[in-house]
Amino acid sequence: MGLDWEISLSDVEKTKKFIKQNESKIYARKRVKDNITIPPPEINREIIWECMFDCLLSTRQRSGPGSPIAVFLNQKPYPLAYEKCLQHDEDIENFIQTQIGLHPSIQYRNKIAKYAAHNYTWLEKNGGWNRLDKWMKPLIEQRKMNPDPQHQSLEREVAHKFDEYFKGIGPKQSRNYLQILGLTRYEIPIDSRFIRWILENQFPLYFDGIPIGELKKKTLETRLSTPYWYDCILDKLQELSSKCSIFPVVLDGCVFASFDREWTEGEIPF
């Protein structure tokens, strides 16, 4: 049966009201600035490398304002900056593990260091930077244009490649990665906040005829980590956004902003 959600007028009106309540918040406005406004933000190897840690760290624990993750990512100078990591080429995993370990509140440092070291080797020694350039060049060119729903297909194509090649970056974080870089408007990260928002609003989302609220937590987590199911949910959120005359990235920004205290300008990493 697959996934089903017949988006009603009530769903649309409820979402429009929610957007109006949250679109002026700092995080939501940042999504407009970084992902919709032309030109797109600057992108280089340093930014790409450091954004990877945002994804690896935030997938395993809360990353809202004032959280250990936000504090770590906002350090100046950044302890895992690209140039610093290049200087530890031979012991990159130990270096990353040590730097994260200086912050005991950050969980899963060994696993994060292992994933990051794998990605470092892929980028620096196995042609990863060349692959990234090839994938991202058309996406960057597209991002310089006014938004067009047809841009969604390229965004998804590149997100799938990030999911495939970056260790520790699944369907959600591949979208988060590209969104942080300012390259996406339609493909967005779906995390626990989004699921909670769907549940709290009692949207009629069904998996194989079963309401989302009746699924076991582990079952739902498995669905979200599976590209097919992730894409199905995202298709519906994109449809809802279209019916509300907003970009999915704006919906994402509002949902994210609605569950935390207001960010300050200097607190949002990247």
N, C-alpha and C positions, 0 to 999 in steps of 0.2 A: 504493500500500500504506500510506503514511503512517507514523506512529510506532507502535512496539509495545514493550511491556515487560510481560510476565506476572510480576507481583510474587509471588515465592514466599515460603514460610515462612522459608527461609534468608535471603532479603533482609530480611525483617522482623526476624529475630533479630539479624542483623548490625547493622542500624540501631539497634535498641534498645541493644545493647552500646555502640555509638558514642555515643549520647545520654548514657548513664550516665557515660561517661568525660569528657564535655565540658560537661554541663549546669550544673555548679557554677562554671564559669569566668565572669569578670566580664562579658565581652561577652554571653554567653548569658543571664546573669541580667538584664542590662539590657534585652534584648529582651522578657523576661517582664514586667518592671516597666513599660516604655514602651508595649508593645503588647497586653498581656493584662490587667494589673491595671486596675481601675476606681477613680477616673475617669481618662480619657485626659489626656495632658499638655496644657498650655496652647498654643494656636496663635494667632498673630497675623501681621500682614504682615511684621514684622521677621524672625520665625522662618521663614516661608515663603520669603522672599527669600534669606536666608542659607543655608538648606538646599539651595536650588538650586545654590549653588556647590559644596557637598559632592558633588552628583551630577555636575556638569560636570567637576570636577577629578578625581574618583575613577574616572571611566570610562576614562581614558587612561593612568593609571599606578597603581602600588601605593599603597594607602592605609592600610596596617596601622600598628601602633604604632611611633612614632619616624620614620615616613616624612615626606618633605617636605610631602605633602598634609595629614597629621594636624597637623604643626607649624603650617602656614599657617592651617588652620581653627580652631586653638585659640588664636590670638593675641588678647590683650586689651589695648586695645580691638580689635575686629575691623576690619581695614582696608576691607572692602567692606560694612560695615553699611548697612542700608537708608537710614537718615537721611543718611549720608555720600554715598551714591549719588544721593539726591534733590538734594543740593546741586550735583551735577555733571550735571544733566539735559541740558545742551546738548552736553557732550562725554563722555557716559557710557562709550562704548566705549574712548576713549583713557584715561580715568581707570582703568577696570578693568584694561586692558592694562598700564598703568604700575604699579599696585599688585601685580599678579601678577609683573611683570617684576623687582621687587625681590628675588624669590626665584628665582635662576637654575636651581634644581633642578626647578622645575615646568615641565613640557613643554606645548607647544601653547597658549601663552598668547594668541596672536593669535586662534586659532579659538575658544577659550573666551570671550574678550572679545567677539567678534562674536556668538556665541550668546547670551551674557548681555545684551548691548545689545538684541538683537532681542526677548528676553523682557521686558526692561524696558519697551520701547515698547509691546509688547502689553498688559502689565499696566497701565501708567500712562496710555496714550493711546488704546488700542483696546478698552477694556472688559474687559480680562482679569480684573481683580479681581472684577468682578461675576459673571463666569462661574465663577471659582473658588468664590465664596461659594455659588453655586447648586449646584455639584457636591459641595462638601465638607460642606454643612449636613447632608444625610441620612447621610453617612458618619460625621460626628461624633456624631450621635444614635445611630447603630447601635453605635458604639464605646463608648458609655456603657452598653450592655447586656452581659449575659453572652454569651460566644462561642456562635455558632450556625453550622453549616455553610452555612446559607442566606445568611449574610452575604457569602459569597465572591463571589456574582454582582455585587453593588454595588461591592465592592472592585475587581473586574476592569473593570467599566464605567468607573469613575473613572480607573483606571490607563490605559486606552485613550485617554481624553480628555487626560490629561497627555502621553502619547506623541504625540498628534496636534497639540497646541497649543504645547507648549514645544519650542523649538529646541534640538537637542543632547541631548534626553531620549528615548531609545528605549525598547523594551519592558522592558529590565532596569532602567534608571534611573528609569522611571516608578514601578516597584514600590519601588525604593530610596527614592525621594522620599517616597512615602506611608508607608513603613515608618519612616523617620526622624521623620516627623511624629507617629508613634504611632497611625496610623489603620487599620492592616491587621494581620490575623492569619493570613490564608490566601494572599494574593498576595505572593510573595516575589521578591527579585532573584536571578536565576541568572547567576553570573559564572564566570570561569575556575576559581575555587576549587571551585565546585559541580561543574563538569564533571570536574575532577581527582578529586574525591571519588567521583563515579560510576565513573570509570575504575579508580581504585585498588581499589574494592570489587567490580569486575568485574560490575556489575549488567547484566543482559541487555537493554540499551536499543538498539533498532534503528530506523534511518531507511530506509524503503523496502527493508527486508530486509538492510540493511548495518549491522553492529555499529558503535556509536558510535566505538569505538577505531580503526576502519579509515577513518574519514572524514578528509579533508584538513583542516588547521587552518582554512583560508580558507572551506571549505564549511561547517564547523561554525559559524564566526563569522557567516556569512550566515544560517544557519538561526536562530541565536539573536537576530539583529536583525530577523527577520521575525515579526510578531505571531502569525500562525497557528501556526508551528512553536514559538515560545516558549510559547504557551498549551498546546500539546500536551504539551511536556515538563513544564510546571508542573502540568498535570492529573495526571500520573503521580506527581510528587513530593507532591502533595496526597493522592493515594490511598495512597502509602506512609506518609505521616504519619498518616493516619486509621487504617491498620492497626496502627500502632505506638502509637496512643492519645496522640498529641502534636499540637500545633498546628504547621503549617508554619513559622511564624515562629520556633519553638524549634529546629526542624531547621536553619533558616538560621543562627541564632545559633551553634549548635554547629559547623556546618561552617566558618563564618567564623573562629570562635575557634580551631579546630583547626590552622590553617595558620600562625599567627603566635605569637610569644611572648605571654605573658599581658599584657593591657592593665592599666594602673593606672586607678583611678577618674577621675583628672583628664585622662587622655589621649583618651578617646572624645569626638569632637566631637558636640555636641548631645545 
